[in-house]
Amino acid sequence: RKGDEISSPEFAVFGKDGFTFTIFPKGQVGAKANRVSFYLEVPQNINVHFSLLALDTKRTETATITDRCRGWMDFAAAPSSYENVVVSAEVHLVSMTDDDGLIHEPYNNAS
C-alpha cells in the first residue's frame, strides 16, 4: 500500500549509532504512481557520500544532511512482485558534527 514503509535495523557509521535505510515499496505519499521511495536516515547533521541500489537502479549522492533524511521520493519503478528483490546501500562518512559543534573528518589525509 502506498505510504507503507520498511526500515533497516539501526547501524553505526564511524562509531555513531542511529543510521537506518527506509524504503517505501509502493512509494511514499506524494510519490509518482508505481514508484519506489528510498531514503537514508541519519542521527545528526553529517556530510556523507552514499549509494542506494534497488531494482536495477543505483543512485549516488554526496550531501550535507541537516534534516535527518536524504534520498529519493521517485527512486525507481515499482515491480509488480517483490519476490527475490535485492536492496543494498553504502554509506561513506565525509564529516560529522558532534554534540559540541566539532567537525570530525574520518578520511582527512592531511599531513
N, CA, C and O atoms as a DFTB+ gen file, in Angstrom:
444 C
 N C O
     1  1       0.836      -1.181       0.000
     2  2       0.000       0.000       0.000
     3  2       0.882       1.245       0.000
     4  3       1.894       1.286       0.699
     5  1       0.516       2.238      -0.759
     6  2       1.283       3.476      -0.826
     7  2       1.406       4.074       0.576
     8  3       0.426       4.148       1.317
     9  1       2.618       4.498       0.929
    10  2       2.875       5.080       2.241
    11  2       3.391       4.085       3.266
    12  3       3.906       4.491       4.308
    13  1       3.264       2.783       2.995
    14  2       3.815       1.772       3.906
    15  2       5.321       1.739       3.736
    16  3       5.830       1.835       2.619
    17  1       6.036       1.603       4.851
    18  2       7.495       1.644       4.798
    19  2       8.114       0.423       5.464
    20  3       7.507      -0.227       6.315
    21  1       9.339       0.136       5.050
    22  2      10.163      -0.900       5.667
    23  2      11.484      -0.229       6.009
    24  3      12.113       0.384       5.146
    25  1      11.909      -0.343       7.268
    26  2      13.166       0.269       7.697
    27  2      14.169      -0.804       8.081
    28  3      13.807      -1.850       8.619
    29  1      15.431      -0.530       7.798
    30  2      16.505      -1.437       8.203
    31  2      16.692      -1.339       9.715
    32  3      16.232      -0.385      10.342
    33  1      17.366      -2.325      10.294
    34  2      17.803      -2.146      11.681
    35  2      18.797      -0.987      11.737
    36  3      19.453      -0.683      10.741
    37  1      18.908      -0.345      12.887
    38  2      19.898       0.725      13.043
    39  2      21.300       0.159      12.855
    40  3      21.566      -0.993      13.197
    41  1      22.190       0.976      12.311
    42  2      23.586       0.587      12.175
    43  2      24.462       1.791      12.488
    44  3      23.981       2.922      12.556
    45  1      25.738       1.540      12.675
    46  2      26.690       2.589      13.035
    47  2      27.590       2.911      11.843
    48  3      27.933       2.034      11.050
    49  1      27.965       4.185      11.736
    50  2      28.946       4.656      10.757
    51  2      29.965       5.473      11.538
    52  3      29.604       6.412      12.247
    53  1      31.252       5.109      11.406
    54  2      32.322       5.808      12.115
    55  2      32.032       5.882      13.613
    56  3      32.296       6.896      14.260
    57  1      31.479       4.782      14.158
    58  2      31.215       4.700      15.594
    59  2      29.971       5.424      16.058
    60  3      29.700       5.459      17.258
    61  1      29.203       6.004      15.145
    62  2      27.985       6.728      15.520
    63  2      26.770       5.872      15.181
    64  3      26.545       5.539      14.018
    65  1      25.990       5.517      16.195
    66  2      24.773       4.725      16.001
    67  2      23.639       5.594      15.476
    68  3      23.713       6.822      15.511
    69  1      22.605       4.948      14.997
    70  2      21.371       5.646      14.656
    71  2      21.096       5.833      13.176
    72  3      20.155       6.540      12.814
    73  1      21.893       5.218      12.307
    74  2      21.644       5.293      10.868
    75  2      20.649       4.202      10.474
    76  3      20.707       3.096      11.011
    77  1      19.748       4.495       9.554
    78  2      18.819       3.500       9.012
    79  2      18.552       3.815       7.544
    80  3      18.764       4.935       7.080
    81  1      18.086       2.810       6.835
    82  2      17.568       2.982       5.486
    83  2      16.079       2.707       5.541
    84  3      15.636       1.799       6.244
    85  1      15.306       3.486       4.803
    86  2      13.866       3.280       4.745
    87  2      13.444       3.223       3.285
    88  3      13.812       4.075       2.477
    89  1      12.662       2.196       2.968
    90  2      12.144       2.036       1.610
    91  2      10.620       1.968       1.681
    92  3      10.048       1.333       2.567
    93  1       9.994       2.625       0.743
    94  2       8.541       2.583       0.594
    95  2       8.278       1.795      -0.687
    96  3       8.364       2.366      -1.774
    97  1       7.957       0.494      -0.596
    98  2       7.827      -0.347      -1.796
    99  2       6.804       0.147      -2.814
   100  3       6.989      -0.061      -4.013
   101  1       5.745       0.787      -2.371
   102  2       4.727       1.320      -3.286
   103  2       4.806       2.844      -3.369
   104  3       3.914       3.488      -3.923
   105  1       5.870       3.412      -2.819
   106  2       6.064       4.852      -2.860
   107  2       5.564       5.554      -1.617
   108  3       4.586       5.146      -0.991
   109  1       6.263       6.615      -1.282
   110  2       5.853       7.489      -0.191
   111  2       4.627       8.276      -0.657
   112  3       4.446       8.492      -1.855
   113  1       3.798       8.698       0.275
   114  2       2.679       9.559      -0.086
   115  2       3.265      10.787      -0.788
   116  3       4.168      11.430      -0.254
   117  1       2.773      11.105      -1.944
   118  2       3.301      12.217      -2.736
   119  2       4.187      11.757      -3.879
   120  3       4.486      12.541      -4.779
   121  1       4.615      10.495      -3.862
   122  2       5.442       9.971      -4.955
   123  2       4.573       9.724      -6.191
   124  3       3.356       9.567      -6.092
   125  1       5.221       9.694      -7.348
   126  2       4.514       9.362      -8.574
   127  2       3.969       7.942      -8.470
   128  3       4.477       7.130      -7.697
   129  1       2.939       7.650      -9.246
   130  2       2.329       6.322      -9.236
   131  2       3.347       5.260      -9.634
   132  3       4.158       5.468     -10.536
   133  1       3.295       4.124      -8.953
   134  2       4.146       2.962      -9.259
   135  2       5.636       3.264      -9.151
   136  3       6.431       2.779      -9.956
   137  1       6.010       4.054      -8.169
   138  2       7.418       4.364      -7.918
   139  2       7.790       3.947      -6.501
   140  3       6.970       4.038      -5.587
   141  1       9.017       3.494      -6.320
   142  2       9.572       3.152      -5.016
   143  2      10.261       4.391      -4.454
   144  3      10.918       5.126      -5.192
   145  1      10.115       4.626      -3.154
   146  2      10.832       5.712      -2.474
   147  2      11.892       5.073      -1.582
   148  3      11.633       4.041      -0.963
   149  1      13.097       5.678      -1.505
   150  2      14.221       5.074      -0.782
   151  2      15.027       6.189      -0.127
   152  3      15.400       7.159      -0.787
   153  1      15.301       6.050       1.193
   154  2      15.962       7.110       1.953
   155  2      17.018       6.584       2.916
   156  3      16.922       5.461       3.412
   157  1      18.018       7.407       3.171
   158  2      18.977       7.223       4.252
   159  2      18.564       8.177       5.364
   160  3      18.373       9.369       5.121
   161  1      18.424       7.660       6.588
   162  2      18.104       8.492       7.741
   163  2      19.318       8.517       8.658
   164  3      19.943       7.484       8.897
   165  1      19.649       9.700       9.171
   166  2      20.878       9.896       9.948
   167  2      20.549      10.471      11.326
   168  3      19.522      11.131      11.492
   169  1      21.418      10.224      12.322
   170  2      21.132      10.674      13.681
   171  2      21.454      12.139      13.952
   172  3      21.005      12.694      14.955
   173  1      22.227      12.771      13.070
   174  2      22.634      14.158      13.291
   175  2      23.126      14.736      11.977
   176  3      23.185      14.029      10.970
   177  1      23.482      16.019      11.977
   178  2      23.980      16.667      10.764
   179  2      25.288      16.027      10.330
   180  3      26.226      15.922      11.120
   181  1      25.348      15.601       9.076
   182  2      26.559      14.982       8.554
   183  2      26.762      15.366       7.098
   184  3      25.832      15.785       6.410
   185  1      27.995      15.214       6.649
   186  2      28.338      15.306       5.236
   187  2      28.691      13.885       4.833
   188  3      29.634      13.306       5.373
   189  1      27.957      13.323       3.905
   190  2      28.077      11.898       3.632
   191  2      28.007      11.647       2.127
   192  3      27.355      12.381       1.385
   193  1      28.694      10.595       1.702
   194  2      28.599      10.086       0.341
   195  2      27.884       8.747       0.456
   196  3      28.352       7.862       1.172
   197  1      26.766       8.584      -0.231
   198  2      26.047       7.325      -0.099
   199  2      25.468       6.882      -1.439
   200  3      25.207       7.688      -2.332
   201  1      25.281       5.574      -1.542
   202  2      24.676       4.972      -2.727
   203  2      23.551       4.063      -2.280
   204  3      23.681       3.337      -1.294
   205  1      22.456       4.102      -3.001
   206  2      21.328       3.213      -2.766
   207  2      21.104       2.427      -4.051
   208  3      21.084       3.003      -5.139
   209  1      20.936       1.122      -3.927
   210  2      20.772       0.253      -5.084
   211  2      19.577      -0.656      -4.860
   212  3      19.522      -1.391      -3.874
   213  1      18.630      -0.604      -5.769
   214  2      17.464      -1.488      -5.716
   215  2      16.840      -1.528      -7.096
   216  3      16.853      -0.537      -7.826
   217  1      16.294      -2.682      -7.447
   218  2      15.521      -2.808      -8.682
   219  2      16.308      -2.362      -9.903
   220  3      15.779      -1.679     -10.780
   221  1      17.576      -2.752      -9.952
   222  2      18.468      -2.418     -11.064
   223  2      18.686      -0.913     -11.232
   224  3      19.066      -0.457     -12.311
   225  1      18.448      -0.148     -10.176
   226  2      18.676       1.290     -10.200
   227  2      19.659       1.627      -9.101
   228  3      19.488       1.193      -7.961
   229  1      20.696       2.403      -9.428
   230  2      21.656       2.866      -8.434
   231  2      21.706       4.379      -8.508
   232  3      21.855       4.965      -9.580
   233  1      21.579       4.994      -7.350
   234  2      21.693       6.449      -7.256
   235  2      22.738       6.755      -6.200
   236  3      22.790       6.107      -5.155
   237  1      23.561       7.737      -6.476
   238  2      24.645       8.116      -5.576
   239  2      24.589       9.620      -5.354
   240  3      24.280      10.392      -6.262
   241  1      24.895      10.015      -4.126
   242  2      24.875      11.438      -3.812
   243  2      25.895      11.728      -2.728
   244  3      26.111      10.914      -1.831
   245  1      26.514      12.880      -2.815
   246  2      27.315      13.435      -1.732
   247  2      26.551      14.654      -1.255
   248  3      26.276      15.572      -2.027
   249  1      26.212      14.655       0.025
   250  2      25.347      15.724       0.519
   251  2      25.620      16.027       1.976
   252  3      26.104      15.177       2.723
   253  1      25.308      17.232       2.366
   254  2      25.254      17.581       3.776
   255  2      23.806      17.407       4.189
   256  3      22.916      18.092       3.684
   257  1      23.579      16.489       5.107
   258  2      22.217      16.178       5.531
   259  2      21.954      16.906       6.839
   260  3      22.586      16.618       7.855
   261  1      21.026      17.844       6.813
   262  2      20.706      18.617       8.006
   263  2      19.281      18.384       8.490
   264  3      18.896      18.863       9.556
   265  1      18.506      17.653       7.709
   266  2      17.120      17.415       8.108
   267  2      16.866      15.961       8.465
   268  3      15.722      15.507       8.475
   269  1      17.940      15.227       8.759
   270  2      17.893      13.846       9.228
   271  2      17.541      12.801       8.167
   272  3      17.525      11.608       8.468
   273  1      17.262      13.223       6.943
   274  2      16.838      12.252       5.936
   275  2      17.218      12.753       4.548
   276  3      17.088      13.940       4.248
   277  1      17.692      11.833       3.701
   278  2      18.039      12.205       2.329
   279  2      17.814      10.994       1.437
   280  3      18.148       9.872       1.816
   281  1      17.267      11.209       0.286
   282  2      17.047      10.113      -0.645
   283  2      16.173      10.557      -1.796
   284  3      16.214      11.715      -2.213
   285  1      15.383       9.630      -2.306
   286  2      14.604       9.898      -3.495
   287  2      13.160       9.430      -3.332
   288  3      12.910       8.261      -3.040
   289  1      12.215      10.346      -3.521
   290  2      10.803      10.007      -3.454
   291  2      10.418       9.105      -4.623
   292  3       9.620       8.182      -4.458
   293  1      10.981       9.367      -5.799
   294  2      10.707       8.580      -7.004
   295  2      11.982       7.849      -7.409
   296  3      12.545       8.109      -8.472
   297  1      12.433       6.928      -6.552
   298  2      13.723       6.258      -6.735
   299  2      13.758       5.389      -7.988
   300  3      14.685       5.488      -8.791
   301  1      12.749       4.541      -8.152
   302  2      12.738       3.590      -9.271
   303  2      11.310       3.118      -9.510
   304  3      10.427       3.319      -8.676
   305  1      11.097       2.491     -10.655
   306  2       9.789       1.908     -10.940
   307  2       9.520       0.758      -9.977
   308  3      10.404      -0.056      -9.710
   309  1       8.313       0.696      -9.464
   310  2       7.933      -0.384      -8.544
   311  2       7.656      -1.653      -9.338
   312  3       6.964      -1.608     -10.355
   313  1       8.187      -2.785      -8.884
   314  2       7.918      -4.038      -9.588
   315  2       6.501      -4.521      -9.296
   316  3       5.880      -4.096      -8.321
   317  1       6.002      -5.400     -10.136
   318  2       4.668      -5.964      -9.892
   319  2       4.712      -6.972      -8.749
   320  3       3.699      -7.217      -8.094
   321  1       5.888      -7.556      -8.511
   322  2       6.070      -8.520      -7.421
   323  2       7.401      -8.236      -6.736
   324  3       8.368      -7.837      -7.385
   325  1       7.446      -8.443      -5.434
   326  2       8.680      -8.205      -4.688
   327  2       9.404      -9.497      -4.329
   328  3      10.248      -9.497      -3.433
   329  1       9.094     -10.588      -5.006
   330  2       9.844     -11.823      -4.781
   331  2      11.241     -11.659      -5.345
   332  3      11.408     -11.180      -6.466
   333  1      12.243     -12.052      -4.580
   334  2      13.648     -12.031      -4.995
   335  2      14.179     -10.638      -5.324
   336  3      15.082     -10.508      -6.150
   337  1      13.646      -9.614      -4.703
   338  2      14.148      -8.251      -4.900
   339  2      15.316      -8.027      -3.943
   340  3      15.215      -8.324      -2.753
   341  1      16.419      -7.506      -4.466
   342  2      17.604      -7.230      -3.662
   343  2      17.746      -5.724      -3.495
   344  3      17.648      -4.963      -4.458
   345  1      17.976      -5.311      -2.257
   346  2      18.192      -3.902      -1.931
   347  2      19.532      -3.807      -1.219
   348  3      19.796      -4.581      -0.299
   349  1      20.385      -2.870      -1.629
   350  2      21.648      -2.682      -0.929
   351  2      21.966      -1.203      -0.849
   352  3      21.396      -0.381      -1.566
   353  1      22.889      -0.888       0.040
   354  2      23.241       0.516       0.237
   355  2      24.667       0.599       0.765
   356  3      25.165      -0.330       1.400
   357  1      25.311       1.726       0.490
   358  2      26.652       2.016       1.000
   359  2      26.635       3.413       1.588
   360  3      25.985       4.309       1.051
   361  1      27.348       3.602       2.693
   362  2      27.490       4.921       3.289
   363  2      28.959       5.157       3.563
   364  3      29.607       4.334       4.210
   365  1      29.498       6.267       3.084
   366  2      30.866       6.674       3.350
   367  2      30.799       8.049       4.011
   368  3      30.433       9.035       3.371
   369  1      31.146       8.107       5.266
   370  2      31.068       9.356       6.015
   371  2      32.192      10.282       5.592
   372  3      33.356       9.883       5.599
   373  1      31.863      11.514       5.223
   374  2      32.846      12.520       4.864
   375  2      33.200      13.332       6.098
   376  3      34.378      13.508       6.408
   377  1      32.192      13.829       6.804
   378  2      32.414      14.531       8.062
   379  2      31.129      14.508       8.883
   380  3      30.037      14.305       8.352
   381  1      31.283      14.721      10.182
   382  2      30.155      14.676      11.087
   383  2      30.351      15.732      12.152
   384  3      31.465      15.917      12.642
   385  1      29.289      16.426      12.517
   386  2      29.346      17.414      13.580
   387  2      28.844      16.773      14.862
   388  3      27.734      16.241      14.893
   389  1      29.656      16.816      15.933
   390  2      29.232      16.198      17.184
   391  2      28.357      17.146      17.990
   392  3      28.057      18.254      17.547
   393  1      27.949      16.708      19.171
   394  2      27.037      17.494      20.002
   395  2      27.625      18.839      20.427
   396  3      26.875      19.763      20.740
   397  1      28.951      18.966      20.443
   398  2      29.602      20.222      20.817
   399  2      29.895      21.120      19.614
   400  3      30.515      22.174      19.757
   401  1      29.444      20.696      18.423
   402  2      29.669      21.502      17.230
   403  2      31.014      21.262      16.573
   404  3      31.352      21.944      15.606
   405  1      31.800      20.298      17.080
   406  2      33.103      19.990      16.475
   407  2      32.904      19.122      15.246
   408  3      32.086      18.202      15.250
   409  1      33.652      19.418      14.199
   410  2      33.551      18.655      12.959
   411  2      34.629      17.585      12.942
   412  3      35.807      17.873      13.152
   413  1      34.219      16.353      12.691
   414  2      35.151      15.217      12.592
   415  2      35.199      14.775      11.151
   416  3      34.160      14.618      10.510
   417  1      36.400      14.572      10.635
   418  2      36.601      14.126       9.267
   419  2      37.404      12.839       9.290
   420  3      38.633      12.888       9.319
   421  1      36.741      11.680       9.277
   422  2      37.432      10.402       9.410
   423  2      38.386      10.087       8.290
   424  3      39.301       9.285       8.477
   425  1      38.207      10.690       7.126
   426  2      39.054      10.374       5.986
   427  2      39.976      11.525       5.632
   428  3      40.421      11.634       4.489
   429  1      40.262      12.367       6.579
   430  2      41.159      13.512       6.345
   431  2      42.587      13.004       6.198
   432  3      43.141      12.437       7.139
   433  1      43.182      13.200       5.040
   434  2      44.537      12.708       4.768
   435  2      45.580      13.805       4.857
   436  3      46.677      13.661       4.318
   437  1      45.258      14.888       5.525
   438  2      46.237      15.985       5.647
   439  2      47.460      15.518       6.410
   440  3      47.347      14.755       7.370
   441  1      48.633      15.978       5.983
   442  2      49.856      15.563       6.672
   443  2      50.449      16.715       7.454
   444  3      51.484      16.555       8.100
